[in-house]
Structure formats: structure tokens, C-alpha cells
């Protein structure tokens, strides 16, 4: 009985000091879909699976853990955006600017980066790409 009380008190204390998980700002998702521009927006964990985001400006946006699988990201500006642990499986990345972006642990399965601008871009493996730097 005493051990159970002690364990419960420990768990309650532990959970009290944990920071809650962050989620995408709903106002920023609305802004993105209505104006097609969301510079510096908090879209962490956003479900944008299959979204038509052609030509959108997402520079400096937080897209950590966002689901962009099957999304059409043709001509999107992701300059200085953070896409750590994002899912980009089967996304269309034709003519995308990822200068200064971070893609640590991002899933790029079945994606072509041939026409993506990668300058000072952190790749999924954590290495810095300077492929397209002048």
C-alpha cells in the first residue's frame, strides 16, 4: 500500500513537470489555406496530407512533424523552414526552394530532390548540403 502511494505520487510529480505536446496553430492553417502564404507560421504537426500547396510561401515556417505526404509542393518557398521529422513521402517537390531549411529525420521516401534548391540545408541524416550554393 505504501509503495503504491509512493509510486502514484512520483508519477503525478513527473507528469506535472512535462511540457505538453505542441500542435499546429489553427489560425495559421486557416491563413495558409486562404492566403496561400504563411511566413513564419507554426504548423508543427499539421495534417497537410495530399494538400495542394503549389506556389505557397512557407519561408521560416515551423513544419516539424507535419504530414505533407502526397502533397503538391511545386514551386513552394521553404527557405529557412524547419521540417524536422516531417513526412514528405510521395510529395511533389518540383522547383522548391529549401535554402537554409532543416530536414533532420524527415521522411523523403519516393521523393525527387533533383530540382530542389539545397543550399545550407540540413539533410535528414543531419549533414549540411551546399549542393546549390553559388
N, CA, C and O atoms as a GROMACS GRO file, in nm:
protein
  536
    1UNK      N    1   0.082  -0.120   0.000
    1UNK     CA    2   0.000   0.000   0.000
    1UNK      C    3   0.086   0.126   0.000
    1UNK      O    4   0.062   0.219  -0.076
    2UNK      N    5   0.186   0.125   0.084
    2UNK     CA    6   0.274   0.242   0.094
    2UNK      C    7   0.352   0.261  -0.037
    2UNK      O    8   0.371   0.374  -0.083
    3UNK      N    9   0.397   0.150  -0.096
    3UNK     CA   10   0.470   0.156  -0.222
    3UNK      C   11   0.380   0.210  -0.334
    3UNK      O   12   0.426   0.289  -0.416
    4UNK      N   13   0.255   0.169  -0.337
    4UNK     CA   14   0.160   0.216  -0.438
    4UNK      C   15   0.138   0.366  -0.428
    4UNK      O   16   0.131   0.436  -0.530
    5UNK      N   17   0.125   0.416  -0.306
    5UNK     CA   18   0.108   0.559  -0.285
    5UNK      C   19   0.231   0.636  -0.329
    5UNK      O   20   0.221   0.742  -0.391
    6UNK      N   21   0.347   0.583  -0.296
    6UNK     CA   22   0.473   0.646  -0.335
    6UNK      C   23   0.487   0.649  -0.487
    6UNK      O   24   0.528   0.750  -0.544
    7UNK      N   25   0.454   0.538  -0.552
    7UNK     CA   26   0.462   0.531  -0.698
    7UNK      C   27   0.365   0.628  -0.763
    7UNK      O   28   0.400   0.695  -0.860
    8UNK      N   29   0.245   0.637  -0.709
    8UNK     CA   30   0.146   0.730  -0.764
    8UNK      C   31   0.191   0.875  -0.748
    8UNK      O   32   0.176   0.955  -0.840
    9UNK      N   33   0.246   0.908  -0.633
    9UNK     CA   34   0.296   1.044  -0.609
    9UNK      C   35   0.410   1.077  -0.704
    9UNK      O   36   0.418   1.188  -0.756
   10UNK      N   37   0.497   0.981  -0.727
   10UNK     CA   38   0.609   1.001  -0.819
   10UNK      C   39   0.559   1.027  -0.960
   10UNK      O   40   0.605   1.120  -1.027
   11UNK      N   41   0.464   0.947  -1.006
   11UNK     CA   42   0.410   0.964  -1.141
   11UNK      C   43   0.338   1.097  -1.157
   11UNK      O   44   0.351   1.164  -1.260
   12UNK      N   45   0.262   1.137  -1.056
   12UNK     CA   46   0.193   1.267  -1.063
   12UNK      C   47   0.293   1.381  -1.070
   12UNK      O   48   0.274   1.476  -1.146
   13UNK      N   49   0.399   1.372  -0.991
   13UNK     CA   50   0.503   1.475  -0.994
   13UNK      C   51   0.570   1.480  -1.130
   13UNK      O   52   0.595   1.587  -1.185
   14UNK      N   53   0.598   1.364  -1.185
   14UNK     CA   54   0.662   1.355  -1.316
   14UNK      C   55   0.576   1.420  -1.425
   14UNK      O   56   0.627   1.497  -1.506
   15UNK      N   57   0.447   1.389  -1.426
   15UNK     CA   58   0.358   1.443  -1.528
   15UNK      C   59   0.333   1.592  -1.512
   15UNK      O   60   0.305   1.661  -1.610
   16UNK      N   61   0.342   1.643  -1.392
   16UNK     CA   62   0.323   1.786  -1.368
   16UNK      C   63   0.433   1.870  -1.432
   16UNK      O   64   0.410   1.986  -1.469
   17UNK      N   65   0.552   1.814  -1.445
   17UNK     CA   66   0.664   1.890  -1.499
   17UNK      C   67   0.690   1.865  -1.646
   17UNK      O   68   0.782   1.923  -1.704
   18UNK      N   69   0.611   1.781  -1.708
   18UNK     CA   70   0.627   1.754  -1.850
   18UNK      C   71   0.560   1.866  -1.929
   18UNK      O   72   0.452   1.912  -1.894
   19UNK      N   73   0.627   1.908  -2.037
   19UNK     CA   74   0.566   2.011  -2.122
   19UNK      C   75   0.468   1.945  -2.217
   19UNK      O   76   0.495   1.836  -2.269
   20UNK      N   77   0.355   2.007  -2.241
   20UNK     CA   78   0.257   1.948  -2.331
   20UNK      C   79   0.307   1.948  -2.475
   20UNK      O   80   0.388   2.033  -2.514
   21UNK      N   81   0.259   1.853  -2.552
   21UNK     CA   82   0.296   1.846  -2.694
   21UNK      C   83   0.238   1.967  -2.766
   21UNK      O   84   0.125   2.009  -2.740
   22UNK      N   85   0.316   2.023  -2.858
   22UNK     CA   86   0.268   2.137  -2.935
   22UNK      C   87   0.199   2.088  -3.061
   22UNK      O   88   0.235   1.984  -3.116
   23UNK      N   89   0.102   2.160  -3.104
   23UNK     CA   90   0.030   2.127  -3.226
   23UNK      C   91   0.023   2.252  -3.312
   23UNK      O   92   0.048   2.364  -3.267
   24UNK      N   93  -0.013   2.231  -3.436
   24UNK     CA   94  -0.023   2.342  -3.531
   24UNK      C   95  -0.122   2.446  -3.482
   24UNK      O   96  -0.226   2.414  -3.424
   25UNK      N   97  -0.089   2.570  -3.507
   25UNK     CA   98  -0.178   2.681  -3.473
   25UNK      C   99  -0.293   2.680  -3.574
   25UNK      O  100  -0.268   2.698  -3.693
   26UNK      N  101  -0.419   2.661  -3.530
   26UNK     CA  102  -0.531   2.655  -3.623
   26UNK      C  103  -0.548   2.782  -3.706
   26UNK      O  104  -0.591   2.776  -3.822
   27UNK      N  105  -0.516   2.897  -3.647
   27UNK     CA  106  -0.525   3.024  -3.721
   27UNK      C  107  -0.424   3.026  -3.836
   27UNK      O  108  -0.451   3.081  -3.943
   28UNK      N  109  -0.308   2.965  -3.814
   28UNK     CA  110  -0.206   2.962  -3.918
   28UNK      C  111  -0.245   2.867  -4.031
   28UNK      O  112  -0.215   2.893  -4.148
   29UNK      N  113  -0.311   2.758  -3.997
   29UNK     CA  114  -0.358   2.666  -4.103
   29UNK      C  115  -0.464   2.738  -4.188
   29UNK      O  116  -0.462   2.727  -4.311
   30UNK      N  117  -0.554   2.810  -4.124
   30UNK     CA  118  -0.656   2.886  -4.198
   30UNK      C  119  -0.589   2.990  -4.286
   30UNK      O  120  -0.626   3.006  -4.403
   31UNK      N  121  -0.491   3.061  -4.231
   31UNK     CA  122  -0.418   3.162  -4.309
   31UNK      C  123  -0.352   3.099  -4.430
   31UNK      O  124  -0.359   3.153  -4.541
   32UNK      N  125  -0.287   2.984  -4.409
   32UNK     CA  126  -0.219   2.914  -4.519
   32UNK      C  127  -0.317   2.880  -4.630
   32UNK      O  128  -0.290   2.907  -4.747
   33UNK      N  129  -0.429   2.821  -4.595
   33UNK     CA  130  -0.524   2.775  -4.696
   33UNK      C  131  -0.598   2.890  -4.764
   33UNK      O  132  -0.637   2.877  -4.880
   34UNK      N  133  -0.620   3.001  -4.693
   34UNK     CA  134  -0.693   3.114  -4.752
   34UNK      C  135  -0.603   3.208  -4.832
   34UNK      O  136  -0.640   3.252  -4.940
   35UNK      N  137  -0.485   3.239  -4.778
   35UNK     CA  138  -0.399   3.339  -4.843
   35UNK      C  139  -0.287   3.276  -4.924
   35UNK      O  140  -0.224   3.343  -5.006
   36UNK      N  141  -0.261   3.147  -4.902
   36UNK     CA  142  -0.153   3.072  -4.970
   36UNK      C  143  -0.016   3.130  -4.935
   36UNK      O  144   0.079   3.118  -5.013
   37UNK      N  145  -0.006   3.192  -4.820
   37UNK     CA  146   0.120   3.244  -4.769
   37UNK      C  147   0.115   3.236  -4.617
   37UNK      O  148   0.016   3.275  -4.555
   38UNK      N  149   0.221   3.184  -4.559
   38UNK     CA  150   0.223   3.168  -4.414
   38UNK      C  151   0.368   3.177  -4.366
   38UNK      O  152   0.424   3.080  -4.316
   39UNK      N  153   0.427   3.293  -4.381
   39UNK     CA  154   0.567   3.315  -4.345
   39UNK      C  155   0.582   3.308  -4.194
   39UNK      O  156   0.513   3.380  -4.121
   40UNK      N  157   0.672   3.223  -4.147
   40UNK     CA  158   0.699   3.209  -4.005
   40UNK      C  159   0.587   3.144  -3.926
   40UNK      O  160   0.586   3.154  -3.803
   41UNK      N  161   0.496   3.079  -3.990
   41UNK     CA  162   0.382   3.018  -3.922
   41UNK      C  163   0.422   2.894  -3.841
   41UNK      O  164   0.520   2.828  -3.872
   42UNK      N  165   0.343   2.866  -3.738
   42UNK     CA  166   0.360   2.746  -3.658
   42UNK      C  167   0.265   2.639  -3.710
   42UNK      O  168   0.146   2.640  -3.678
   43UNK      N  169   0.319   2.549  -3.790
   43UNK     CA  170   0.241   2.440  -3.848
   43UNK      C  171   0.293   2.306  -3.799
   43UNK      O  172   0.279   2.204  -3.867
   44UNK      N  173   0.352   2.307  -3.681
   44UNK     CA  174   0.408   2.185  -3.624
   44UNK      C  175   0.299   2.080  -3.609
   44UNK      O  176   0.194   2.106  -3.549
   45UNK      N  177   0.324   1.961  -3.663
   45UNK     CA  178   0.230   1.851  -3.651
   45UNK      C  179   0.107   1.864  -3.738
   45UNK      O  180   0.014   1.785  -3.724
   46UNK      N  181   0.104   1.961  -3.827
   46UNK     CA  182  -0.014   1.983  -3.912
   46UNK      C  183  -0.038   1.864  -4.005
   46UNK      O  184   0.056   1.805  -4.057
   47UNK      N  185  -0.164   1.831  -4.026
   47UNK     CA  186  -0.201   1.727  -4.121
   47UNK      C  187  -0.233   1.793  -4.254
   47UNK      O  188  -0.344   1.841  -4.277
   48UNK      N  189  -0.132   1.795  -4.341
   48UNK     CA  190  -0.147   1.855  -4.474
   48UNK      C  191  -0.132   1.749  -4.582
   48UNK      O  192  -0.089   1.777  -4.694
   49UNK      N  193  -0.166   1.628  -4.546
   49UNK     CA  194  -0.156   1.514  -4.636
   49UNK      C  195  -0.240   1.537  -4.761
   49UNK      O  196  -0.360   1.564  -4.752
   50UNK      N  197  -0.176   1.526  -4.878
   50UNK     CA  198  -0.246   1.540  -5.005
   50UNK      C  199  -0.287   1.683  -5.038
   50UNK      O  200  -0.361   1.704  -5.135
   51UNK      N  201  -0.243   1.780  -4.962
   51UNK     CA  202  -0.284   1.920  -4.984
   51UNK      C  203  -0.224   1.979  -5.112
   51UNK      O  204  -0.112   1.945  -5.149
   52UNK      N  205  -0.298   2.066  -5.177
   52UNK     CA  206  -0.249   2.140  -5.293
   52UNK      C  207  -0.189   2.270  -5.242
   52UNK      O  208  -0.260   2.366  -5.214
   53UNK      N  209  -0.056   2.272  -5.228
   53UNK     CA  210   0.014   2.389  -5.175
   53UNK      C  211   0.104   2.452  -5.281
   53UNK      O  212   0.202   2.519  -5.247
   54UNK      N  213   0.073   2.431  -5.407
   54UNK     CA  214   0.156   2.486  -5.515
   54UNK      C  215   0.173   2.636  -5.500
   54UNK      O  216   0.076   2.710  -5.482
   55UNK      N  217   0.299   2.681  -5.507
   55UNK     CA  218   0.331   2.823  -5.506
   55UNK      C  219   0.320   2.892  -5.372
   55UNK      O  220   0.330   3.014  -5.365
   56UNK      N  221   0.298   2.818  -5.265
   56UNK     CA  222   0.280   2.876  -5.131
   56UNK      C  223   0.414   2.923  -5.074
   56UNK      O  224   0.518   2.862  -5.098
   57UNK      N  225   0.411   3.033  -5.000
   57UNK     CA  226   0.530   3.082  -4.932
   57UNK      C  227   0.525   3.037  -4.786
   57UNK      O  228   0.445   3.087  -4.707
   58UNK      N  229   0.612   2.942  -4.752
   58UNK     CA  230   0.623   2.889  -4.616
   58UNK      C  231   0.762   2.915  -4.560
   58UNK      O  232   0.813   2.837  -4.480
   59UNK      N  233   0.823   3.024  -4.602
   59UNK     CA  234   0.957   3.054  -4.552
   59UNK      C  235   0.950   3.075  -4.401
   59UNK      O  236   0.856   3.135  -4.350
   60UNK      N  237   1.050   3.025  -4.333
   60UNK     CA  238   1.066   3.036  -4.187
   60UNK      C  239   0.954   2.968  -4.108
   60UNK      O  240   0.940   2.991  -3.988
   61UNK      N  241   0.874   2.884  -4.173
   61UNK     CA  242   0.764   2.815  -4.104
   61UNK      C  243   0.817   2.697  -4.023
   61UNK      O  244   0.918   2.636  -4.057
   62UNK      N  245   0.746   2.667  -3.915
   62UNK     CA  246   0.775   2.551  -3.833
   62UNK      C  247   0.684   2.439  -3.880
   62UNK      O  248   0.564   2.439  -3.851
   63UNK      N  249   0.742   2.343  -3.952
   63UNK     CA  250   0.668   2.228  -4.002
   63UNK      C  251   0.719   2.099  -3.940
   63UNK      O  252   0.709   1.992  -4.000
   64UNK      N  253   0.775   2.108  -3.820
   64UNK     CA  254   0.823   1.989  -3.751
   64UNK      C  255   0.708   1.889  -3.737
   64UNK      O  256   0.597   1.924  -3.696
   65UNK      N  257   0.737   1.764  -3.771
   65UNK     CA  258   0.642   1.654  -3.758
   65UNK      C  259   0.513   1.673  -3.837
   65UNK      O  260   0.414   1.606  -3.811
   66UNK      N  261   0.514   1.763  -3.934
   66UNK     CA  262   0.396   1.782  -4.019
   66UNK      C  263   0.383   1.666  -4.117
   66UNK      O  264   0.484   1.609  -4.160
   67UNK      N  265   0.261   1.632  -4.153
   67UNK     CA  266   0.237   1.528  -4.253
   67UNK      C  267   0.208   1.595  -4.386
   67UNK      O  268   0.099   1.647  -4.410
   68UNK      N  269   0.309   1.593  -4.472
   68UNK     CA  270   0.298   1.650  -4.607
   68UNK      C  271   0.302   1.540  -4.712
   68UNK      O  272   0.334   1.566  -4.828
   69UNK      N  273   0.271   1.418  -4.673
   69UNK     CA  274   0.274   1.307  -4.767
   69UNK      C  275   0.173   1.330  -4.878
   69UNK      O  276   0.061   1.376  -4.854
   70UNK      N  277   0.213   1.297  -5.000
   70UNK     CA  278   0.130   1.313  -5.120
   70UNK      C  279   0.088   1.457  -5.146
   70UNK      O  280  -0.002   1.480  -5.228
   71UNK      N  281   0.149   1.554  -5.080
   71UNK     CA  282   0.114   1.694  -5.102
   71UNK      C  283   0.180   1.746  -5.230
   71UNK      O  284   0.288   1.701  -5.267
   72UNK      N  285   0.114   1.840  -5.296
   72UNK     CA  286   0.172   1.904  -5.414
   72UNK      C  287   0.240   2.033  -5.367
   72UNK      O  288   0.174   2.133  -5.340
   73UNK      N  289   0.372   2.027  -5.358
   73UNK     CA  290   0.451   2.140  -5.310
   73UNK      C  291   0.530   2.207  -5.423
   73UNK      O  292   0.633   2.269  -5.398
   74UNK      N  293   0.482   2.195  -5.545
   74UNK     CA  294   0.552   2.252  -5.659
   74UNK      C  295   0.567   2.403  -5.642
   74UNK      O  296   0.470   2.474  -5.613
   75UNK      N  297   0.690   2.451  -5.660
   75UNK     CA  298   0.725   2.594  -5.654
   75UNK      C  299   0.700   2.656  -5.517
   75UNK      O  300   0.671   2.776  -5.508
   76UNK      N  301   0.709   2.577  -5.412
   76UNK     CA  302   0.689   2.628  -5.275
   76UNK      C  303   0.820   2.687  -5.223
   76UNK      O  304   0.928   2.635  -5.251
   77UNK      N  305   0.809   2.795  -5.147
   77UNK     CA  306   0.924   2.857  -5.083
   77UNK      C  307   0.932   2.806  -4.939
   77UNK      O  308   0.850   2.843  -4.855
   78UNK      N  309   1.033   2.722  -4.912
   78UNK     CA  310   1.056   2.669  -4.778
   78UNK      C  311   1.189   2.720  -4.724
   78UNK      O  312   1.255   2.653  -4.644
   79UNK      N  313   1.228   2.839  -4.767
   79UNK     CA  314   1.355   2.898  -4.723
   79UNK      C  315   1.353   2.916  -4.571
   79UNK      O  316   1.261   2.974  -4.515
   80UNK      N  317   1.457   2.863  -4.507
   80UNK     CA  318   1.474   2.872  -4.362
   80UNK      C  319   1.361   2.808  -4.283
   80UNK      O  320   1.341   2.840  -4.166
   81UNK      N  321   1.286   2.719  -4.344
   81UNK     CA  322   1.179   2.647  -4.274
   81UNK      C  323   1.237   2.529  -4.197
   81UNK      O  324   1.345   2.479  -4.230
   82UNK      N  325   1.166   2.485  -4.095
   82UNK     CA  326   1.206   2.369  -4.017
   82UNK      C  327   1.108   2.256  -4.044
   82UNK      O  328   0.989   2.266  -4.014
   83UNK      N  329   1.161   2.148  -4.101
   83UNK     CA  330   1.079   2.032  -4.135
   83UNK      C  331   1.132   1.907  -4.066
   83UNK      O  332   1.124   1.797  -4.122
   84UNK      N  333   1.185   1.922  -3.947
   84UNK     CA  334   1.241   1.809  -3.875
   84UNK      C  335   1.132   1.705  -3.847
   84UNK      O  336   1.024   1.739  -3.799
   85UNK      N  337   1.162   1.579  -3.879
   85UNK     CA  338   1.070   1.466  -3.859
   85UNK      C  339   0.940   1.480  -3.938
   85UNK      O  340   0.841   1.413  -3.906
   86UNK      N  341   0.937   1.565  -4.040
   86UNK     CA  342   0.817   1.579  -4.124
   86UNK      C  343   0.807   1.459  -4.219
   86UNK      O  344   0.908   1.398  -4.254
   87UNK      N  345   0.685   1.428  -4.258
   87UNK     CA  346   0.662   1.319  -4.353
   87UNK      C  347   0.635   1.380  -4.490
   87UNK      O  348   0.530   1.441  -4.513
   88UNK      N  349   0.731   1.363  -4.582
   88UNK     CA  350   0.718   1.416  -4.718
   88UNK      C  351   0.707   1.302  -4.820
   88UNK      O  352   0.732   1.324  -4.938
   89UNK      N  353   0.669   1.184  -4.776
   89UNK     CA  354   0.657   1.068  -4.863
   89UNK      C  355   0.567   1.099  -4.982
   89UNK      O  356   0.455   1.148  -4.967
   90UNK      N  357   0.618   1.070  -5.102
   90UNK     CA  358   0.542   1.087  -5.227
   90UNK      C  359   0.500   1.231  -5.255
   90UNK      O  360   0.409   1.253  -5.335
   91UNK      N  361   0.563   1.329  -5.191
   91UNK     CA  362   0.529   1.469  -5.216
   91UNK      C  363   0.592   1.516  -5.348
   91UNK      O  364   0.698   1.467  -5.387
   92UNK      N  365   0.528   1.610  -5.414
   92UNK     CA  366   0.581   1.670  -5.536
   92UNK      C  367   0.666   1.790  -5.494
   92UNK      O  368   0.613   1.891  -5.447
   93UNK      N  369   0.798   1.778  -5.510
   93UNK     CA  370   0.890   1.885  -5.472
   93UNK      C  371   0.957   1.945  -5.595
   93UNK      O  372   1.078   1.971  -5.594
   94UNK      N  373   0.882   1.968  -5.699
   94UNK     CA  374   0.935   2.025  -5.822
   94UNK      C  375   0.959   2.175  -5.802
   94UNK      O  376   0.867   2.248  -5.767
   95UNK      N  377   1.082   2.219  -5.825
   95UNK     CA  378   1.124   2.359  -5.817
   95UNK      C  379   1.093   2.421  -5.680
   95UNK      O  380   1.031   2.527  -5.671
   96UNK      N  381   1.137   2.354  -5.574
   96UNK     CA  382   1.114   2.401  -5.437
   96UNK      C  383   1.243   2.463  -5.384
   96UNK      O  384   1.352   2.411  -5.407
   97UNK      N  385   1.229   2.575  -5.313
   97UNK     CA  386   1.344   2.641  -5.251
   97UNK      C  387   1.353   2.595  -5.105
   97UNK      O  388   1.267   2.628  -5.024
   98UNK      N  389   1.459   2.519  -5.074
   98UNK     CA  390   1.483   2.473  -4.936
   98UNK      C  391   1.614   2.530  -4.883
   98UNK      O  392   1.679   2.468  -4.799
   99UNK      N  393   1.652   2.647  -4.930
   99UNK     CA  394   1.774   2.712  -4.882
   99UNK      C  395   1.762   2.738  -4.732
   99UNK      O  396   1.666   2.800  -4.686
  100UNK      N  397   1.859   2.690  -4.656
  100UNK     CA  398   1.862   2.712  -4.512
  100UNK      C  399   1.760   2.632  -4.432
  100UNK      O  400   1.746   2.653  -4.312
  101UNK      N  401   1.689   2.541  -4.498
  101UNK     CA  402   1.587   2.461  -4.428
  101UNK      C  403   1.652   2.347  -4.350
  101UNK      O  404   1.765   2.308  -4.377
  102UNK      N  405   1.578   2.296  -4.253
  102UNK     CA  406   1.623   2.181  -4.175
  102UNK      C  407   1.527   2.065  -4.199
  102UNK      O  408   1.406   2.077  -4.181
  103UNK      N  409   1.585   1.951  -4.240
  103UNK     CA  410   1.506   1.831  -4.269
  103UNK      C  411   1.552   1.713  -4.182
  103UNK      O  412   1.541   1.598  -4.224
  104UNK      N  413   1.602   1.742  -4.062
  104UNK     CA  414   1.653   1.636  -3.976
  104UNK      C  415   1.545   1.529  -3.954
  104UNK      O  416   1.434   1.559  -3.912
  105UNK      N  417   1.582   1.405  -3.984
  105UNK     CA  418   1.496   1.288  -3.966
  105UNK      C  419   1.364   1.296  -4.043
  105UNK      O  420   1.268   1.226  -4.010
  106UNK      N  421   1.359   1.380  -4.146
  106UNK     CA  422   1.239   1.387  -4.229
  106UNK      C  423   1.231   1.263  -4.317
  106UNK      O  424   1.334   1.207  -4.356
  107UNK      N  425   1.109   1.221  -4.349
  107UNK     CA  426   1.087   1.106  -4.436
  107UNK      C  427   1.069   1.157  -4.578
  107UNK      O  428   0.970   1.222  -4.610
  108UNK      N  429   1.168   1.126  -4.663
  108UNK     CA  430   1.165   1.170  -4.803
  108UNK      C  431   1.149   1.051  -4.897
  108UNK      O  432   1.200   1.054  -5.010
  109UNK      N  433   1.079   0.949  -4.853
  109UNK     CA  434   1.060   0.829  -4.935
  109UNK      C  435   0.986   0.863  -5.065
  109UNK      O  436   0.885   0.934  -5.065
  110UNK      N  437   1.038   0.810  -5.174
  110UNK     CA  438   0.977   0.825  -5.306
  110UNK      C  439   0.963   0.972  -5.346
  110UNK      O  440   0.861   1.012  -5.403
  111UNK      N  441   1.067   1.052  -5.315
  111UNK     CA  442   1.068   1.195  -5.347
  111UNK      C  443   1.193   1.226  -5.429
  111UNK      O  444   1.301   1.175  -5.399
  112UNK      N  445   1.179   1.308  -5.531
  112UNK     CA  446   1.293   1.352  -5.610
  112UNK      C  447   1.336   1.491  -5.563
  112UNK      O  448   1.254   1.583  -5.553
  113UNK      N  449   1.465   1.504  -5.535
  113UNK     CA  450   1.520   1.634  -5.495
  113UNK      C  451   1.601   1.697  -5.608
  113UNK      O  452   1.675   1.792  -5.585
  114UNK      N  453   1.586   1.646  -5.729
  114UNK     CA  454   1.665   1.695  -5.842
  114UNK      C  455   1.646   1.843  -5.870
  114UNK      O  456   1.742   1.911  -5.903
  115UNK      N  457   1.525   1.894  -5.857
  115UNK     CA  458   1.501   2.036  -5.888
  115UNK      C  459   1.482   2.120  -5.762
  115UNK      O  460   1.437   2.235  -5.770
  116UNK      N  461   1.515   2.064  -5.646
  116UNK     CA  462   1.504   2.137  -5.519
  116UNK      C  463   1.633   2.212  -5.495
  116UNK      O  464   1.742   2.157  -5.513
  117UNK      N  465   1.624   2.338  -5.455
  117UNK     CA  466   1.742   2.417  -5.420
  117UNK      C  467   1.784   2.381  -5.279
  117UNK      O  468   1.710   2.405  -5.183
  118UNK      N  469   1.905   2.323  -5.267
  118UNK     CA  470   1.959   2.280  -5.139
  118UNK      C  471   2.089   2.355  -5.113
  118UNK      O  472   2.195   2.312  -5.158
  119UNK      N  473   2.081   2.464  -5.042
  119UNK     CA  474   2.198   2.543  -5.005
  119UNK      C  475   2.191   2.570  -4.855
  119UNK      O  476   2.096   2.631  -4.806
  120UNK      N  477   2.291   2.524  -4.784
  120UNK     CA  478   2.292   2.533  -4.638
  120UNK      C  479   2.168   2.467  -4.578
  120UNK      O  480   2.111   2.514  -4.480
  121UNK      N  481   2.128   2.356  -4.640
  121UNK     CA  482   2.012   2.279  -4.599
  121UNK      C  483   2.059   2.160  -4.517
  121UNK      O  484   2.152   2.089  -4.557
  122UNK      N  485   1.997   2.137  -4.404
  122UNK     CA  486   2.032   2.021  -4.321
  122UNK      C  487   1.949   1.903  -4.369
  122UNK      O  488   1.826   1.905  -4.364
  123UNK      N  489   2.019   1.799  -4.416
  123UNK     CA  490   1.956   1.679  -4.470
  123UNK      C  491   1.900   1.592  -4.358
  123UNK      O  492   1.931   1.614  -4.241
  124UNK      N  493   1.816   1.492  -4.394
  124UNK     CA  494   1.761   1.403  -4.291
  124UNK      C  495   1.866   1.335  -4.203
  124UNK      O  496   1.840   1.305  -4.087
  125UNK      N  497   1.984   1.311  -4.258
  125UNK     CA  498   2.090   1.246  -4.180
  125UNK      C  499   2.168   1.346  -4.094
  125UNK      O  500   2.262   1.308  -4.026
  126UNK      N  501   2.129   1.473  -4.097
  126UNK     CA  502   2.193   1.576  -4.016
  126UNK      C  503   2.310   1.645  -4.084
  126UNK      O  504   2.366   1.739  -4.028
  127UNK      N  505   2.347   1.600  -4.205
  127UNK     CA  506   2.459   1.662  -4.276
  127UNK      C  507   2.412   1.787  -4.350
  127UNK      O  508   2.298   1.795  -4.396
  128UNK      N  509   2.503   1.883  -4.360
  128UNK     CA  510   2.474   2.009  -4.427
  128UNK      C  511   2.497   1.995  -4.578
  128UNK      O  512   2.605   1.954  -4.621
  129UNK      N  513   2.397   2.028  -4.656
  129UNK     CA  514   2.409   2.024  -4.803
  129UNK      C  515   2.434   2.164  -4.855
  129UNK      O  516   2.362   2.258  -4.822
  130UNK      N  517   2.537   2.177  -4.938
  130UNK     CA  518   2.568   2.304  -5.005
  130UNK      C  519   2.562   2.285  -5.156
  130UNK      O  520   2.627   2.357  -5.232
  131UNK      N  521   2.483   2.187  -5.199
  131UNK     CA  522   2.477   2.148  -5.339
  131UNK      C  523   2.452   2.265  -5.434
  131UNK      O  524   2.517   2.274  -5.538
  132UNK      N  525   2.361   2.353  -5.401
  132UNK     CA  526   2.323   2.458  -5.494
  132UNK      C  527   2.370   2.598  -5.452
  132UNK      O  528   2.320   2.698  -5.502
  133UNK      N  529   2.466   2.603  -5.360
  133UNK     CA  530   2.519   2.733  -5.319
  133UNK      C  531   2.608   2.788  -5.431
  133UNK      O  532   2.683   2.714  -5.494
  134UNK      N  533   2.599   2.918  -5.454
  134UNK     CA  534   2.677   2.983  -5.561
  134UNK      C  535   2.825   2.986  -5.528
  134UNK      O  536   2.905   3.036  -5.607
   0.00000   0.00000   0.00000
